[in-house]
Amino acid sequence: MKPIKWRTIIALILMYIAIFNNWEWVWGVLFLFWVIPDLFTGTTYFIEPINKKETPLLYWVIVISWILMAFYSLSALFIDYESFYY
């Protein structure tokens, strides 16, 4: 019998809750969960695996993009971006 992937199931449920409640900060947490292991392994995934040794520029562009998106999404906890539009 295969083990149940509880962390993945809980993350999926939380993702749906975040979408329905319009919690942008959750995406920042998810981006961090995606990028931190990539920094240790030297491989990131965006449509296909991108290895730091084979394509270092593309690897770093993607990793830096994940980090910037994480900070932007987490900043929603402190900055009300909707107020800039009204």
N, CA, C and O atoms as CSV, one atom per row, in Angstrom:
chain,resi,resn,atom,element,x,y,z
A,1,MET,N,N,0.837,-1.184,0.000
A,1,MET,CA,C,0.000,0.000,0.000
A,1,MET,C,C,0.883,1.249,0.000
A,1,MET,O,O,1.849,1.336,0.758
A,2,LYS,N,N,0.548,2.198,-0.844
A,2,LYS,CA,C,1.318,3.425,-0.961
A,2,LYS,C,C,0.998,4.361,0.198
A,2,LYS,O,O,-0.152,4.444,0.629
A,3,PRO,N,N,2.008,5.065,0.705
A,3,PRO,CA,C,1.740,6.010,1.796
A,3,PRO,C,C,0.920,7.196,1.301
A,3,PRO,O,O,1.029,7.607,0.146
A,4,ILE,N,N,0.109,7.729,2.184
A,4,ILE,CA,C,-0.704,8.901,1.857
A,4,ILE,C,C,0.179,10.140,1.968
A,4,ILE,O,O,0.911,10.299,2.945
A,5,LYS,N,N,0.110,10.995,0.991
A,5,LYS,CA,C,0.911,12.219,0.947
A,5,LYS,C,C,0.161,13.343,1.672
A,5,LYS,O,O,-0.426,14.217,1.034
A,6,TRP,N,N,0.187,13.312,3.015
A,6,TRP,CA,C,-0.587,14.251,3.821
A,6,TRP,C,C,-0.190,15.701,3.592
A,6,TRP,O,O,-1.059,16.570,3.505
A,7,ARG,N,N,1.101,15.977,3.491
A,7,ARG,CA,C,1.534,17.373,3.291
A,7,ARG,C,C,1.007,17.926,1.972
A,7,ARG,O,O,0.582,19.079,1.905
A,8,THR,N,N,1.034,17.116,0.938
A,8,THR,CA,C,0.537,17.557,-0.365
A,8,THR,C,C,-0.967,17.765,-0.324
A,8,THR,O,O,-1.471,18.744,-0.873
A,9,ILE,N,N,-1.680,16.867,0.313
A,9,ILE,CA,C,-3.141,16.992,0.411
A,9,ILE,C,C,-3.519,18.241,1.194
A,9,ILE,O,O,-4.409,18.987,0.785
A,10,ILE,N,N,-2.849,18.473,2.318
A,10,ILE,CA,C,-3.136,19.659,3.131
A,10,ILE,C,C,-2.799,20.932,2.356
A,10,ILE,O,O,-3.563,21.897,2.397
A,11,ALA,N,N,-1.666,20.947,1.650
A,11,ALA,CA,C,-1.289,22.115,0.856
A,11,ALA,C,C,-2.308,22.386,-0.242
A,11,ALA,O,O,-2.628,23.543,-0.513
A,12,LEU,N,N,-2.816,21.345,-0.872
A,12,LEU,CA,C,-3.826,21.510,-1.915
A,12,LEU,C,C,-5.114,22.095,-1.346
A,12,LEU,O,O,-5.713,22.987,-1.947
A,13,ILE,N,N,-5.536,21.598,-0.197
A,13,ILE,CA,C,-6.738,22.133,0.460
A,13,ILE,C,C,-6.534,23.595,0.836
A,13,ILE,O,O,-7.414,24.426,0.612
A,14,LEU,N,N,-5.366,23.910,1.411
A,14,LEU,CA,C,-5.074,25.300,1.776
A,14,LEU,C,C,-5.019,26.208,0.554
A,14,LEU,O,O,-5.407,27.374,0.625
A,15,MET,N,N,-4.538,25.675,-0.566
A,15,MET,CA,C,-4.501,26.456,-1.789
A,15,MET,C,C,-5.914,26.829,-2.242
A,15,MET,O,O,-6.155,27.963,-2.656
A,16,TYR,N,N,-6.844,25.878,-2.162
A,16,TYR,CA,C,-8.229,26.183,-2.515
A,16,TYR,C,C,-8.834,27.200,-1.559
A,16,TYR,O,O,-9.550,28.108,-1.982
A,17,ILE,N,N,-8.550,27.050,-0.277
A,17,ILE,CA,C,-9.050,28.014,0.704
A,17,ILE,C,C,-8.478,29.400,0.411
A,17,ILE,O,O,-9.193,30.398,0.497
A,18,ALA,N,N,-7.200,29.463,0.069
A,18,ALA,CA,C,-6.557,30.739,-0.244
A,18,ALA,C,C,-7.184,31.396,-1.470
A,18,ALA,O,O,-7.391,32.610,-1.488
A,19,ILE,N,N,-7.482,30.605,-2.484
A,19,ILE,CA,C,-8.108,31.156,-3.696
A,19,ILE,C,C,-9.482,31.723,-3.379
A,19,ILE,O,O,-9.810,32.834,-3.794
A,20,PHE,N,N,-10.278,30.972,-2.652
A,20,PHE,CA,C,-11.632,31.422,-2.337
A,20,PHE,C,C,-11.649,32.627,-1.404
A,20,PHE,O,O,-12.593,33.416,-1.438
A,21,ASN,N,N,-10.618,32.780,-0.570
A,21,ASN,CA,C,-10.546,33.910,0.353
A,21,ASN,C,C,-9.664,35.040,-0.151
A,21,ASN,O,O,-9.469,36.039,0.541
A,22,ASN,N,N,-9.129,34.880,-1.364
A,22,ASN,CA,C,-8.280,35.890,-1.985
A,22,ASN,C,C,-7.083,36.246,-1.103
A,22,ASN,O,O,-6.758,37.420,-0.927
A,23,TRP,N,N,-6.431,35.220,-0.551
A,23,TRP,CA,C,-5.248,35.401,0.271
A,23,TRP,C,C,-4.017,35.339,-0.617
A,23,TRP,O,O,-3.525,34.250,-0.913
A,24,GLU,N,N,-3.513,36.485,-1.046
A,24,GLU,CA,C,-2.354,36.524,-1.934
A,24,GLU,C,C,-1.075,36.067,-1.237
A,24,GLU,O,O,-0.181,35.536,-1.896
A,25,TRP,N,N,-0.966,36.254,0.055
A,25,TRP,CA,C,0.247,35.915,0.799
A,25,TRP,C,C,0.546,34.419,0.760
A,25,TRP,O,O,1.702,34.015,0.888
A,26,VAL,N,N,-0.485,33.596,0.584
A,26,VAL,CA,C,-0.268,32.150,0.540
A,26,VAL,C,C,0.613,31.785,-0.657
A,26,VAL,O,O,1.426,30.864,-0.576
A,27,TRP,N,N,0.452,32.504,-1.755
A,27,TRP,CA,C,1.287,32.233,-2.935
A,27,TRP,C,C,2.743,32.524,-2.619
A,27,TRP,O,O,3.633,31.830,-3.111
A,28,GLY,N,N,2.998,33.535,-1.811
A,28,GLY,CA,C,4.368,33.824,-1.398
A,28,GLY,C,C,4.980,32.680,-0.623
A,28,GLY,O,O,6.145,32.337,-0.825
A,29,VAL,N,N,4.200,32.088,0.260
A,29,VAL,CA,C,4.678,30.938,1.026
A,29,VAL,C,C,4.949,29.769,0.087
A,29,VAL,O,O,5.965,29.087,0.223
A,30,LEU,N,N,4.058,29.535,-0.852
A,30,LEU,CA,C,4.260,28.443,-1.809
A,30,LEU,C,C,5.505,28.672,-2.674
A,30,LEU,O,O,6.271,27.740,-2.919
A,31,PHE,N,N,5.706,29.915,-3.138
A,31,PHE,CA,C,6.904,30.206,-3.925
A,31,PHE,C,C,8.159,29.905,-3.113
A,31,PHE,O,O,9.129,29.369,-3.649
A,32,LEU,N,N,8.150,30.245,-1.828
A,32,LEU,CA,C,9.313,29.947,-0.992
A,32,LEU,C,C,9.516,28.444,-0.835
A,32,LEU,O,O,10.647,27.956,-0.853
A,33,PHE,N,N,8.407,27.710,-0.679
A,33,PHE,CA,C,8.525,26.248,-0.584
A,33,PHE,C,C,9.080,25.653,-1.873
A,33,PHE,O,O,9.742,24.616,-1.842
A,34,TRP,N,N,8.815,26.297,-2.999
A,34,TRP,CA,C,9.330,25.799,-4.269
A,34,TRP,C,C,10.788,26.181,-4.476
A,34,TRP,O,O,11.566,25.375,-4.986
A,35,VAL,N,N,11.175,27.395,-4.089
A,35,VAL,CA,C,12.504,27.894,-4.436
A,35,VAL,C,C,13.592,27.424,-3.469
A,35,VAL,O,O,14.729,27.227,-3.897
A,36,ILE,N,N,13.295,27.243,-2.214
A,36,ILE,CA,C,14.336,26.860,-1.254
A,36,ILE,C,C,14.987,25.523,-1.616
A,36,ILE,O,O,16.216,25.449,-1.630
A,37,PRO,N,N,14.227,24.467,-1.908
A,37,PRO,CA,C,14.885,23.217,-2.330
A,37,PRO,C,C,15.666,23.367,-3.644
A,37,PRO,O,O,16.690,22.713,-3.841
A,38,ASP,N,N,15.176,24.230,-4.535
A,38,ASP,CA,C,15.869,24.448,-5.809
A,38,ASP,C,C,17.263,25.007,-5.591
A,38,ASP,O,O,18.193,24.665,-6.322
A,39,LEU,N,N,17.414,25.862,-4.592
A,39,LEU,CA,C,18.720,26.435,-4.298
A,39,LEU,C,C,19.702,25.372,-3.811
A,39,LEU,O,O,20.901,25.467,-4.070
A,40,PHE,N,N,19.199,24.369,-3.113
A,40,PHE,CA,C,20.066,23.303,-2.608
A,40,PHE,C,C,20.377,22.244,-3.669
A,40,PHE,O,O,21.478,21.695,-3.704
A,41,THR,N,N,19.396,21.961,-4.533
A,41,THR,CA,C,19.603,20.902,-5.524
A,41,THR,C,C,20.238,21.400,-6.818
A,41,THR,O,O,20.857,20.618,-7.539
A,42,GLY,N,N,20.094,22.690,-7.121
A,42,GLY,CA,C,20.634,23.211,-8.371
A,42,GLY,C,C,19.757,22.928,-9.566
A,42,GLY,O,O,20.184,23.099,-10.708
A,43,THR,N,N,18.530,22.496,-9.314
A,43,THR,CA,C,17.564,22.244,-10.378
A,43,THR,C,C,16.244,22.876,-10.002
A,43,THR,O,O,15.766,22.715,-8.879
A,44,THR,N,N,15.653,23.596,-10.940
A,44,THR,CA,C,14.337,24.169,-10.725
A,44,THR,C,C,13.414,23.647,-11.813
A,44,THR,O,O,13.875,23.094,-12.811
A,45,TYR,N,N,12.137,23.817,-11.627
A,45,TYR,CA,C,11.162,23.293,-12.578
A,45,TYR,C,C,10.236,24.412,-13.019
A,45,TYR,O,O,9.543,25.024,-12.206
A,46,PHE,N,N,10.235,24.665,-14.307
A,46,PHE,CA,C,9.294,25.605,-14.910
A,46,PHE,C,C,8.995,25.043,-16.295
A,46,PHE,O,O,9.770,25.226,-17.233
A,47,ILE,N,N,7.898,24.379,-16.406
A,47,ILE,CA,C,7.478,23.644,-17.594
A,47,ILE,C,C,8.345,22.393,-17.776
A,47,ILE,O,O,7.833,21.326,-18.114
A,48,GLU,N,N,9.647,22.524,-17.554
A,48,GLU,CA,C,10.572,21.401,-17.658
A,48,GLU,C,C,11.691,21.615,-16.651
A,48,GLU,O,O,11.884,22.737,-16.182
A,49,PRO,N,N,12.426,20.576,-16.310
A,49,PRO,CA,C,13.539,20.759,-15.368
A,49,PRO,C,C,14.632,21.656,-15.964
A,49,PRO,O,O,15.016,21.499,-17.123
A,50,ILE,N,N,15.119,22.590,-15.158
A,50,ILE,CA,C,16.186,23.495,-15.564
A,50,ILE,C,C,17.339,23.305,-14.583
A,50,ILE,O,O,17.199,23.557,-13.386
A,51,ASN,N,N,18.469,22.860,-15.100
A,51,ASN,CA,C,19.622,22.561,-14.263
A,51,ASN,C,C,20.600,23.735,-14.271
A,51,ASN,O,O,20.890,24.310,-15.320
A,52,LYS,N,N,21.105,24.084,-13.081
A,52,LYS,CA,C,22.025,25.214,-12.942
A,52,LYS,C,C,23.323,24.995,-13.714
A,52,LYS,O,O,23.878,25.952,-14.255
A,53,LYS,N,N,23.815,23.769,-13.778
A,53,LYS,CA,C,25.075,23.493,-14.476
A,53,LYS,C,C,24.915,23.590,-15.990
A,53,LYS,O,O,25.835,24.024,-16.683
A,54,GLU,N,N,23.758,23.190,-16.507
A,54,GLU,CA,C,23.543,23.182,-17.959
A,54,GLU,C,C,23.134,24.548,-18.489
A,54,GLU,O,O,23.628,24.982,-19.530
A,55,THR,N,N,22.241,25.227,-17.787
A,55,THR,CA,C,21.736,26.535,-18.235
A,55,THR,C,C,21.689,27.485,-17.035
A,55,THR,O,O,20.615,27.776,-16.509
A,56,PRO,N,N,22.860,27.964,-16.607
A,56,PRO,CA,C,22.909,28.774,-15.388
A,56,PRO,C,C,22.116,30.082,-15.467
A,56,PRO,O,O,21.471,30.467,-14.492
A,57,LEU,N,N,22.154,30.763,-16.600
A,57,LEU,CA,C,21.424,32.031,-16.709
A,57,LEU,C,C,19.925,31.814,-16.551
A,57,LEU,O,O,19.271,32.519,-15.782
A,58,LEU,N,N,19.386,30.852,-17.267
A,58,LEU,CA,C,17.954,30.567,-17.175
A,58,LEU,C,C,17.572,30.097,-15.769
A,58,LEU,O,O,16.530,30.480,-15.236
A,59,TYR,N,N,18.422,29.270,-15.185
A,59,TYR,CA,C,18.181,28.805,-13.810
A,59,TYR,C,C,18.040,29.991,-12.857
A,59,TYR,O,O,17.076,30.071,-12.096
A,60,TRP,N,N,19.008,30.913,-12.902
A,60,TRP,CA,C,18.987,32.044,-11.972
A,60,TRP,C,C,17.853,33.015,-12.267
A,60,TRP,O,O,17.302,33.609,-11.340
A,61,VAL,N,N,17.494,33.191,-13.524
A,61,VAL,CA,C,16.352,34.052,-13.852
A,61,VAL,C,C,15.082,33.479,-13.231
A,61,VAL,O,O,14.279,34.222,-12.667
A,62,ILE,N,N,14.896,32.178,-13.329
A,62,ILE,CA,C,13.710,31.539,-12.764
A,62,ILE,C,C,13.732,31.601,-11.244
A,62,ILE,O,O,12.727,31.958,-10.629
A,63,VAL,N,N,14.861,31.260,-10.627
A,63,VAL,CA,C,14.954,31.261,-9.162
A,63,VAL,C,C,14.738,32.672,-8.609
A,63,VAL,O,O,14.006,32.849,-7.636
A,64,ILE,N,N,15.363,33.661,-9.217
A,64,ILE,CA,C,15.168,35.045,-8.763
A,64,ILE,C,C,13.722,35.480,-8.973
A,64,ILE,O,O,13.167,36.216,-8.157
A,65,SER,N,N,13.116,35.028,-10.060
A,65,SER,CA,C,11.695,35.340,-10.291
A,65,SER,C,C,10.827,34.753,-9.192
A,65,SER,O,O,9.918,35.424,-8.704
A,66,TRP,N,N,11.091,33.497,-8.787
A,66,TRP,CA,C,10.316,32.883,-7.700
A,66,TRP,C,C,10.469,33.693,-6.419
A,66,TRP,O,O,9.496,33.932,-5.704
A,67,ILE,N,N,11.700,34.114,-6.135
A,67,ILE,CA,C,11.961,34.870,-4.907
A,67,ILE,C,C,11.237,36.218,-4.946
A,67,ILE,O,O,10.606,36.607,-3.963
A,68,LEU,N,N,11.320,36.928,-6.062
A,68,LEU,CA,C,10.629,38.215,-6.188
A,68,LEU,C,C,9.119,38.061,-6.077
A,68,LEU,O,O,8.455,38.874,-5.433
A,69,MET,N,N,8.573,37.020,-6.702
A,69,MET,CA,C,7.134,36.780,-6.605
A,69,MET,C,C,6.737,36.420,-5.178
A,69,MET,O,O,5.653,36.788,-4.726
A,70,ALA,N,N,7.600,35.707,-4.470
A,70,ALA,CA,C,7.317,35.371,-3.075
A,70,ALA,C,C,7.254,36.640,-2.235
A,70,ALA,O,O,6.315,36.825,-1.461
A,71,PHE,N,N,8.252,37.522,-2.383
A,71,PHE,CA,C,8.252,38.763,-1.609
A,71,PHE,C,C,7.065,39.651,-1.970
A,71,PHE,O,O,6.453,40.260,-1.092
A,72,TYR,N,N,6.739,39.726,-3.254
A,72,TYR,CA,C,5.592,40.532,-3.672
A,72,TYR,C,C,4.299,39.987,-3.064
A,72,TYR,O,O,3.484,40.749,-2.544
A,73,SER,N,N,4.117,38.681,-3.132
A,73,SER,CA,C,2.893,38.080,-2.594
A,73,SER,C,C,2.821,38.227,-1.080
A,73,SER,O,O,1.755,38.505,-0.531
A,74,LEU,N,N,3.946,38.041,-0.406
A,74,LEU,CA,C,3.957,38.189,1.051
A,74,LEU,C,C,3.760,39.641,1.477
A,74,LEU,O,O,3.252,39.906,2.566
A,75,SER,N,N,4.158,40.571,0.629
A,75,SER,CA,C,3.969,41.987,0.969
A,75,SER,C,C,2.492,42.359,1.042
A,75,SER,O,O,2.143,43.392,1.614
A,76,ALA,N,N,1.625,41.533,0.471
A,76,ALA,CA,C,0.183,41.794,0.545
A,76,ALA,C,C,-0.313,41.767,1.982
A,76,ALA,O,O,-1.380,42.304,2.278
A,77,LEU,N,N,0.448,41.151,2.875
A,77,LEU,CA,C,0.090,41.161,4.295
A,77,LEU,C,C,0.247,42.555,4.894
A,77,LEU,O,O,-0.428,42.892,5.867
A,78,PHE,N,N,1.136,43.368,4.318
A,78,PHE,CA,C,1.485,44.650,4.907
A,78,PHE,C,C,1.048,45.853,4.083
A,78,PHE,O,O,0.904,46.954,4.614
A,79,ILE,N,N,0.837,45.646,2.789
A,79,ILE,CA,C,0.497,46.748,1.882
A,79,ILE,C,C,-0.839,46.445,1.212
A,79,ILE,O,O,-1.047,45.348,0.694
A,80,ASP,N,N,-1.726,47.408,1.226
A,80,ASP,CA,C,-3.024,47.242,0.569
A,80,ASP,C,C,-2.906,47.799,-0.851
A,80,ASP,O,O,-3.105,48.993,-1.075
A,81,TYR,N,N,-2.582,46.926,-1.805
A,81,TYR,CA,C,-2.376,47.367,-3.183
A,81,TYR,C,C,-3.652,47.886,-3.832
A,81,TYR,O,O,-3.586,48.712,-4.743
A,82,GLU,N,N,-4.799,47.420,-3.383
A,82,GLU,CA,C,-6.057,47.874,-3.968
A,82,GLU,C,C,-6.290,49.358,-3.706
A,82,GLU,O,O,-6.951,50.024,-4.503
A,83,SER,N,N,-5.763,49.883,-2.616
A,83,SER,CA,C,-5.961,51.293,-2.322
A,83,SER,C,C,-5.203,52.193,-3.284
A,83,SER,O,O,-5.529,53.374,-3.408
A,84,PHE,N,N,-4.183,51.650,-3.979
A,84,PHE,CA,C,-3.451,52.451,-4.957
A,84,PHE,C,C,-4.283,52.724,-6.200
A,84,PHE,O,O,-4.010,53.676,-6.931
A,85,TYR,N,N,-5.279,51.913,-6.444
A,85,TYR,CA,C,-6.083,52.049,-7.664
A,85,TYR,C,C,-7.307,52.927,-7.494
A,85,TYR,O,O,-7.985,53.221,-8.478
A,86,TYR,N,N,-7.608,53.350,-6.298
A,86,TYR,CA,C,-8.824,54.153,-6.068
A,86,TYR,C,C,-8.493,55.532,-5.588
A,86,TYR,O,O,-9.394,56.335,-5.348
